[in-house]
Amino acid sequence: MYVDSHCHLDKIDAEKIGEDLPKIIENARQRQVEHMLCVAVTLEDYESMRSVVEPFSDVSVSCGIHPLYVEESRTDISEVAEKLYAMASHNDVVAIGETGLDYFYKPDSKVLQQQHFAAHINVAQRLKKPLIIHTRDAREDTLTLLKQGEAEQAGGVLHCFTESLEMAKRAIDELDFYISVSGIASFRNASELRDVIKALPLEKLLIETDSPWLAPVPHRGKQNQPAYVADVAQCVADIKGLTVEEVAKTTTTNFYQLFKGVA
Protein backbone atom coordinates (compact mmCIF):
# COMPACT_ATOMS: atom_id res chain seq x y z
CA MET A 1 0.00 0.00 0.00
CA TYR A 2 2.70 2.51 1.02
CA VAL A 3 6.30 3.05 -0.05
CA ASP A 4 8.87 4.88 2.07
CA SER A 5 10.80 6.55 -0.73
CA HIS A 6 13.64 7.80 1.48
CA CYS A 7 14.99 6.38 4.71
CA HIS A 8 18.35 5.72 6.37
CA LEU A 9 17.88 2.34 8.00
CA ASP A 10 21.59 2.07 8.82
CA LYS A 11 21.35 5.25 10.91
CA ILE A 12 18.50 4.10 13.16
CA ASP A 13 19.68 3.52 16.73
CA ALA A 14 18.01 0.16 17.34
CA GLU A 15 19.27 0.00 20.92
CA LYS A 16 17.74 3.39 21.69
CA ILE A 17 14.26 2.34 20.56
CA GLY A 18 14.63 -1.23 21.85
CA GLU A 19 13.97 -2.86 18.47
CA ASP A 20 16.42 -4.44 16.04
CA LEU A 21 16.30 -3.88 12.28
CA PRO A 22 14.22 -7.00 11.49
CA LYS A 23 11.60 -5.74 13.97
CA ILE A 24 11.72 -2.25 12.45
CA ILE A 25 11.15 -3.73 8.99
CA GLU A 26 8.32 -5.88 10.37
CA ASN A 27 6.74 -2.78 11.95
CA ALA A 28 6.67 -1.23 8.49
CA ARG A 29 5.15 -4.32 6.91
CA GLN A 30 2.48 -4.42 9.59
CA ARG A 31 1.43 -0.92 8.57
CA GLN A 32 1.26 -1.96 4.90
CA VAL A 33 4.58 -0.47 3.82
CA GLU A 34 5.50 -2.64 0.85
CA HIS A 35 8.86 -1.13 -0.04
CA MET A 36 11.61 1.09 1.40
CA LEU A 37 14.49 2.91 -0.29
CA CYS A 38 17.55 3.15 1.94
CA VAL A 39 19.62 6.14 0.88
CA ALA A 40 23.40 6.54 1.10
CA VAL A 41 25.07 9.69 2.42
CA THR A 42 28.75 8.79 1.80
CA LEU A 43 30.59 6.36 -0.43
CA GLU A 44 32.60 5.18 2.58
CA ASP A 45 29.42 4.09 4.37
CA TYR A 46 27.72 2.63 1.32
CA GLU A 47 29.02 -0.95 1.53
CA SER A 48 28.15 -1.30 5.21
CA MET A 49 24.71 0.20 4.57
CA ARG A 50 24.09 -2.22 1.73
CA SER A 51 25.15 -5.21 3.82
CA VAL A 52 22.80 -4.17 6.65
CA VAL A 53 19.72 -4.11 4.40
CA GLU A 54 20.69 -6.89 1.98
CA PRO A 55 18.64 -9.58 3.80
CA PHE A 56 15.41 -7.66 3.14
CA SER A 57 13.91 -8.09 -0.33
CA ASP A 58 11.58 -5.11 0.22
CA VAL A 59 14.47 -2.67 0.70
CA SER A 60 16.36 -1.06 -2.18
CA VAL A 61 19.46 1.14 -2.00
CA SER A 62 20.94 4.26 -3.56
CA CYS A 63 24.56 5.39 -3.76
CA GLY A 64 25.89 8.93 -3.39
CA ILE A 65 27.41 11.69 -1.27
CA HIS A 66 25.23 14.08 0.73
CA PRO A 67 26.25 17.75 0.22
CA LEU A 68 27.05 18.14 3.92
CA TYR A 69 29.68 15.39 3.62
CA VAL A 70 31.55 16.52 0.50
CA GLU A 71 34.35 18.10 2.54
CA GLU A 72 35.18 14.68 3.94
CA SER A 73 36.08 13.47 0.46
CA ARG A 74 39.80 14.06 0.04
CA THR A 75 40.15 12.79 -3.52
CA ASP A 76 39.92 14.61 -6.84
CA ILE A 77 36.38 15.15 -8.17
CA SER A 78 37.08 13.00 -11.22
CA GLU A 79 38.20 10.17 -8.95
CA VAL A 80 35.07 10.58 -6.83
CA ALA A 81 32.95 10.44 -9.97
CA GLU A 82 34.59 7.26 -11.22
CA LYS A 83 34.30 5.62 -7.80
CA LEU A 84 30.63 6.59 -7.65
CA TYR A 85 30.09 5.26 -11.16
CA ALA A 86 31.71 1.93 -10.33
CA MET A 87 29.70 1.48 -7.13
CA ALA A 88 26.39 2.71 -8.55
CA SER A 89 26.61 0.61 -11.72
CA HIS A 90 25.56 -2.52 -9.84
CA ASN A 91 21.99 -3.64 -10.46
CA ASP A 92 21.00 -3.39 -6.80
CA VAL A 93 21.59 0.39 -6.84
CA VAL A 94 18.37 2.01 -8.06
CA ALA A 95 19.28 5.70 -7.71
CA ILE A 96 22.13 8.23 -7.41
CA GLY A 97 22.26 10.21 -4.18
CA GLU A 98 21.49 11.67 -2.05
CA THR A 99 23.26 14.61 -3.60
CA GLY A 100 22.52 18.28 -4.06
CA LEU A 101 23.26 21.62 -2.40
CA ASP A 102 22.91 22.85 1.18
CA TYR A 103 23.84 26.49 1.69
CA PHE A 104 21.99 26.68 5.02
CA TYR A 105 24.45 24.56 7.02
CA LYS A 106 27.55 24.71 4.79
CA PRO A 107 27.65 27.93 2.74
CA ASP A 108 31.45 27.94 2.80
CA SER A 109 31.66 24.73 0.77
CA LYS A 110 29.21 25.78 -1.95
CA VAL A 111 31.79 25.54 -4.77
CA LEU A 112 32.82 22.03 -3.73
CA GLN A 113 29.16 21.07 -3.32
CA GLN A 114 28.45 22.27 -6.84
CA GLN A 115 31.35 20.23 -8.23
CA HIS A 116 30.15 17.07 -6.49
CA PHE A 117 26.56 17.73 -7.54
CA ALA A 118 27.54 18.14 -11.19
CA ALA A 119 29.53 14.89 -10.98
CA HIS A 120 26.52 13.04 -9.55
CA ILE A 121 24.28 14.38 -12.33
CA ASN A 122 26.80 13.18 -14.90
CA VAL A 123 26.93 9.69 -13.36
CA ALA A 124 23.12 9.55 -13.26
CA GLN A 125 23.09 10.44 -16.94
CA ARG A 126 25.64 7.77 -17.80
CA LEU A 127 23.81 5.09 -15.84
CA LYS A 128 20.29 6.30 -16.60
CA LYS A 129 19.39 6.12 -12.92
CA PRO A 130 17.31 8.81 -11.17
CA LEU A 131 18.72 11.41 -8.80
CA ILE A 132 17.76 11.91 -5.15
CA ILE A 133 18.22 15.61 -4.44
CA HIS A 134 18.78 17.37 -1.12
CA THR A 135 18.34 21.13 -1.50
CA ARG A 136 18.27 23.83 1.12
CA ASP A 137 18.67 27.59 0.60
CA ALA A 138 20.08 26.89 -2.88
CA ARG A 139 17.03 27.03 -5.11
CA GLU A 140 18.41 28.73 -8.20
CA ASP A 141 21.76 26.91 -8.20
CA THR A 142 20.04 23.55 -7.71
CA LEU A 143 17.75 24.04 -10.69
CA THR A 144 20.49 25.58 -12.84
CA LEU A 145 22.88 22.66 -12.32
CA LEU A 146 20.12 20.14 -12.94
CA LYS A 147 19.15 21.84 -16.20
CA GLN A 148 22.76 22.27 -17.31
CA GLY A 149 23.33 18.57 -16.74
CA GLU A 150 20.11 17.66 -18.57
CA ALA A 151 19.00 15.79 -15.47
CA GLU A 152 15.51 15.34 -16.89
CA GLN A 153 16.95 12.50 -18.98
CA ALA A 154 17.76 10.57 -15.80
CA GLY A 155 14.80 11.76 -13.73
CA GLY A 156 14.76 12.49 -10.05
CA VAL A 157 13.12 13.75 -6.89
CA LEU A 158 13.57 16.75 -4.63
CA HIS A 159 13.39 14.89 -1.34
CA CYS A 160 12.12 16.12 2.02
CA PHE A 161 10.92 19.25 0.26
CA THR A 162 10.75 22.49 2.27
CA GLU A 163 11.35 25.10 -0.41
CA SER A 164 9.00 27.36 -2.39
CA LEU A 165 6.03 26.52 -4.59
CA GLU A 166 7.83 28.23 -7.48
CA MET A 167 10.82 25.90 -7.13
CA ALA A 168 8.58 22.83 -6.93
CA LYS A 169 6.65 23.86 -10.03
CA ARG A 170 9.84 24.54 -11.97
CA ALA A 171 11.26 21.16 -10.99
CA ILE A 172 8.06 19.51 -12.20
CA ASP A 173 7.51 21.58 -15.34
CA GLU A 174 11.10 22.02 -16.53
CA LEU A 175 12.64 18.72 -15.39
CA ASP A 176 9.65 16.39 -14.91
CA PHE A 177 10.94 15.72 -11.38
CA TYR A 178 8.94 14.49 -8.40
CA ILE A 179 8.57 16.23 -5.04
CA SER A 180 8.79 14.17 -1.86
CA VAL A 181 6.88 14.97 1.32
CA SER A 182 8.24 14.07 4.75
CA GLY A 183 6.87 14.31 8.28
CA ILE A 184 7.78 18.00 8.34
CA ALA A 185 4.41 18.62 6.68
CA SER A 186 2.71 17.57 9.92
CA PHE A 187 4.68 20.01 12.10
CA ARG A 188 2.72 22.84 13.68
CA ASN A 189 4.91 25.58 12.14
CA ALA A 190 4.85 24.15 8.60
CA SER A 191 1.78 25.97 7.26
CA GLU A 192 3.66 27.36 4.23
CA LEU A 193 4.82 23.87 3.29
CA ARG A 194 1.26 22.57 3.60
CA ASP A 195 0.16 25.30 1.17
CA VAL A 196 2.81 24.11 -1.30
CA ILE A 197 1.69 20.49 -0.99
CA LYS A 198 -1.95 21.47 -1.46
CA ALA A 199 -1.07 23.24 -4.72
CA LEU A 200 0.99 20.41 -6.24
CA PRO A 201 -0.50 17.57 -8.30
CA LEU A 202 -0.64 14.27 -6.45
CA GLU A 203 0.71 12.60 -9.61
CA LYS A 204 4.10 14.25 -8.93
CA LEU A 205 4.36 13.53 -5.19
CA LEU A 206 6.21 10.86 -3.22
CA ILE A 207 6.11 10.25 0.53
CA GLU A 208 9.01 9.47 2.83
CA THR A 209 10.15 9.33 6.44
CA ASP A 210 13.84 10.33 6.17
CA SER A 211 14.22 7.96 9.14
CA PRO A 212 15.58 8.20 11.76
CA TRP A 213 14.91 11.94 11.68
CA LEU A 214 11.77 14.08 11.40
CA ALA A 215 9.20 11.76 12.97
CA PRO A 216 5.72 12.96 11.98
CA VAL A 217 2.83 13.77 14.30
CA PRO A 218 1.79 11.80 16.37
CA HIS A 219 5.33 10.41 16.89
CA ARG A 220 7.18 13.68 17.50
CA GLY A 221 10.13 13.22 19.86
CA LYS A 222 10.63 9.59 18.85
CA GLN A 223 13.17 8.16 16.46
CA ASN A 224 11.55 7.96 13.06
CA GLN A 225 11.07 4.64 11.22
CA PRO A 226 9.51 3.53 7.92
CA ALA A 227 6.26 2.43 9.57
CA TYR A 228 5.49 6.09 10.14
CA VAL A 229 5.26 6.80 6.39
CA ALA A 230 1.60 5.82 6.80
CA ASP A 231 1.21 8.89 8.99
CA VAL A 232 2.87 11.05 6.34
CA ALA A 233 0.37 9.70 3.82
CA GLN A 234 -2.51 10.59 6.14
CA CYS A 235 -1.09 14.09 6.55
CA VAL A 236 -0.94 14.55 2.75
CA ALA A 237 -4.50 13.22 2.45
CA ASP A 238 -5.73 15.70 5.04
CA ILE A 239 -3.94 18.61 3.33
CA LYS A 240 -5.32 17.76 -0.10
CA GLY A 241 -8.79 16.62 0.95
CA LEU A 242 -8.28 13.10 -0.35
CA THR A 243 -8.55 9.64 1.14
CA VAL A 244 -5.38 8.07 2.44
CA GLU A 245 -6.01 5.20 0.03
CA GLU A 246 -5.83 7.62 -2.91
CA VAL A 247 -2.57 9.08 -1.61
CA ALA A 248 -1.08 5.63 -0.99
CA LYS A 249 -2.04 4.31 -4.42
CA THR A 250 -0.79 7.30 -6.41
CA THR A 251 2.45 7.89 -4.51
CA THR A 252 3.30 4.19 -4.73
CA THR A 253 2.68 4.23 -8.49
CA ASN A 254 4.83 7.35 -8.75
CA PHE A 255 7.66 5.65 -6.87
CA TYR A 256 7.81 2.70 -9.24
CA GLN A 257 7.58 4.99 -12.26
CA LEU A 258 10.62 6.94 -11.06
CA PHE A 259 12.73 4.12 -9.61
CA LYS A 260 12.42 1.65 -12.44
CA GLY A 261 15.29 -0.45 -11.08
CA VAL A 262 13.24 -1.56 -8.07
CA ALA A 263 12.34 -5.23 -8.50
C-alpha positions in Angstrom: 0.0 0.0 0.0 2.7 2.5 1.0 6.3 3.1 -0.1 8.9 4.9 2.1 10.8 6.5 -0.7 13.6 7.8 1.5 15.0 6.4 4.7 18.4 5.7 6.4 17.9 2.3 8.0 21.6 2.1 8.8 21.3 5.2 10.9 18.5 4.1 13.2 19.7 3.5 16.7 18.0 0.2 17.3 19.3 0.0 20.9 17.7 3.4 21.7 14.3 2.3 20.6 14.6 -1.2 21.8 14.0 -2.9 18.5 16.4 -4.4 16.0 16.3 -3.9 12.3 14.2 -7.0 11.5 11.6 -5.7 14.0 11.7 -2.2 12.5 11.2 -3.7 9.0 8.3 -5.9 10.4 6.7 -2.8 12.0 6.7 -1.2 8.5 5.1 -4.3 6.9 2.5 -4.4 9.6 1.4 -0.9 8.6 1.3 -2.0 4.9 4.6 -0.5 3.8 5.5 -2.6 0.8 8.9 -1.1 0.0 11.6 1.1 1.4 14.5 2.9 -0.3 17.5 3.1 1.9 19.6 6.1 0.9 23.4 6.5 1.1 25.1 9.7 2.4 28.8 8.8 1.8 30.6 6.4 -0.4 32.6 5.2 2.6 29.4 4.1 4.4 27.7 2.6 1.3 29.0 -1.0 1.5 28.2 -1.3 5.2 24.7 0.2 4.6 24.1 -2.2 1.7 25.2 -5.2 3.8 22.8 -4.2 6.6 19.7 -4.1 4.4 20.7 -6.9 2.0 18.6 -9.6 3.8 15.4 -7.7 3.1 13.9 -8.1 -0.3 11.6 -5.1 0.2 14.5 -2.7 0.7 16.4 -1.1 -2.2 19.5 1.1 -2.0 20.9 4.3 -3.6 24.6 5.4 -3.8 25.9 8.9 -3.4 27.4 11.7 -1.3 25.2 14.1 0.7 26.2 17.7 0.2 27.0 18.1 3.9 29.7 15.4 3.6 31.5 16.5 0.5 34.3 18.1 2.5 35.2 14.7 3.9 36.1 13.5 0.5 39.8 14.1 0.0 40.1 12.8 -3.5 39.9 14.6 -6.8 36.4 15.1 -8.2 37.1 13.0 -11.2 38.2 10.2 -8.9 35.1 10.6 -6.8 32.9 10.4 -10.0 34.6 7.3 -11.2 34.3 5.6 -7.8 30.6 6.6 -7.6 30.1 5.3 -11.2 31.7 1.9 -10.3 29.7 1.5 -7.1 26.4 2.7 -8.6 26.6 0.6 -11.7 25.6 -2.5 -9.8 22.0 -3.6 -10.5 21.0 -3.4 -6.8 21.6 0.4 -6.8 18.4 2.0 -8.1 19.3 5.7 -7.7 22.1 8.2 -7.4 22.3 10.2 -4.2 21.5 11.7 -2.1 23.3 14.6 -3.6 22.5 18.3 -4.1 23.3 21.6 -2.4 22.9 22.8 1.2 23.8 26.5 1.7 22.0 26.7 5.0 24.4 24.6 7.0 27.5 24.7 4.8 27.6 27.9 2.7 31.5 27.9 2.8 31.7 24.7 0.8 29.2 25.8 -2.0 31.8 25.5 -4.8 32.8 22.0 -3.7 29.2 21.1 -3.3 28.5 22.3 -6.8 31.4 20.2 -8.2 30.1 17.1 -6.5 26.6 17.7 -7.5 27.5 18.1 -11.2 29.5 14.9 -11.0 26.5 13.0 -9.6 24.3 14.4 -12.3 26.8 13.2 -14.9 26.9 9.7 -13.4 23.1 9.5 -13.3 23.1 10.4 -16.9 25.6 7.8 -17.8 23.8 5.1 -15.8 20.3 6.3 -16.6 19.4 6.1 -12.9 17.3 8.8 -11.2 18.7 11.4 -8.8 17.8 11.9 -5.2 18.2 15.6 -4.4 18.8 17.4 -1.1 18.3 21.1 -1.5 18.3 23.8 1.1 18.7 27.6 0.6 20.1 26.9 -2.9 17.0 27.0 -5.1 18.4 28.7 -8.2 21.8 26.9 -8.2 20.0 23.5 -7.7 17.7 24.0 -10.7 20.5 25.6 -12.8 22.9 22.7 -12.3 20.1 20.1 -12.9 19.2 21.8 -16.2 22.8 22.3 -17.3 23.3 18.6 -16.7 20.1 17.7 -18.6 19.0 15.8 -15.5 15.5 15.3 -16.9 16.9 12.5 -19.0 17.8 10.6 -15.8 14.8 11.8 -13.7 14.8 12.5 -10.0 13.1 13.7 -6.9 13.6 16.7 -4.6 13.4 14.9 -1.3 12.1 16.1 2.0 10.9 19.3 0.3 10.8 22.5 2.3 11.4 25.1 -0.4 9.0 27.4 -2.4 6.0 26.5 -4.6 7.8 28.2 -7.5 10.8 25.9 -7.1 8.6 22.8 -6.9 6.7 23.9 -10.0 9.8 24.5 -12.0 11.3 21.2 -11.0 8.1 19.5 -12.2 7.5 21.6 -15.3 11.1 22.0 -16.5 12.6 18.7 -15.4 9.7 16.4 -14.9 10.9 15.7 -11.4 8.9 14.5 -8.4 8.6 16.2 -5.0 8.8 14.2 -1.9 6.9 15.0 1.3 8.2 14.1 4.7 6.9 14.3 8.3 7.8 18.0 8.3 4.4 18.6 6.7 2.7 17.6 9.9 4.7 20.0 12.1 2.7 22.8 13.7 4.9 25.6 12.1 4.8 24.2 8.6 1.8 26.0 7.3 3.7 27.4 4.2 4.8 23.9 3.3 1.3 22.6 3.6 0.2 25.3 1.2 2.8 24.1 -1.3 1.7 20.5 -1.0 -1.9 21.5 -1.5 -1.1 23.2 -4.7 1.0 20.4 -6.2 -0.5 17.6 -8.3 -0.6 14.3 -6.5 0.7 12.6 -9.6 4.1 14.3 -8.9 4.4 13.5 -5.2 6.2 10.9 -3.2 6.1 10.3 0.5 9.0 9.5 2.8 10.2 9.3 6.4 13.8 10.3 6.2 14.2 8.0 9.1 15.6 8.2 11.8 14.9 11.9 11.7 11.8 14.1 11.4 9.2 11.8 13.0 5.7 13.0 12.0 2.8 13.8 14.3 1.8 11.8 16.4 5.3 10.4 16.9 7.2 13.7 17.5 10.1 13.2 19.9 10.6 9.6 18.9 13.2 8.2 16.5 11.5 8.0 13.1 11.1 4.6 11.2 9.5 3.5 7.9 6.3 2.4 9.6 5.5 6.1 10.1 5.3 6.8 6.4 1.6 5.8 6.8 1.2 8.9 9.0 2.9 11.1 6.3 0.4 9.7 3.8 -2.5 10.6 6.1 -1.1 14.1 6.5 -0.9 14.6 2.8 -4.5 13.2 2.4 -5.7 15.7 5.0 -3.9 18.6 3.3 -5.3 17.8 -0.1 -8.8 16.6 1.0 -8.3 13.1 -0.3 -8.6 9.6 1.1 -5.4 8.1 2.4 -6.0 5.2 0.0 -5.8 7.6 -2.9 -2.6 9.1 -1.6 -1.1 5.6 -1.0 -2.0 4.3 -4.4 -0.8 7.3 -6.4 2.5 7.9 -4.5 3.3 4.2 -4.7 2.7 4.2 -8.5 4.8 7.4 -8.8 7.7 5.7 -6.9 7.8 2.7 -9.2 7.6 5.0 -12.3 10.6 6.9 -11.1 12.7 4.1 -9.6 12.4 1.7 -12.4 15.3 -0.5 -11.1 13.2 -1.6 -8.1 12.3 -5.2 -8.5 
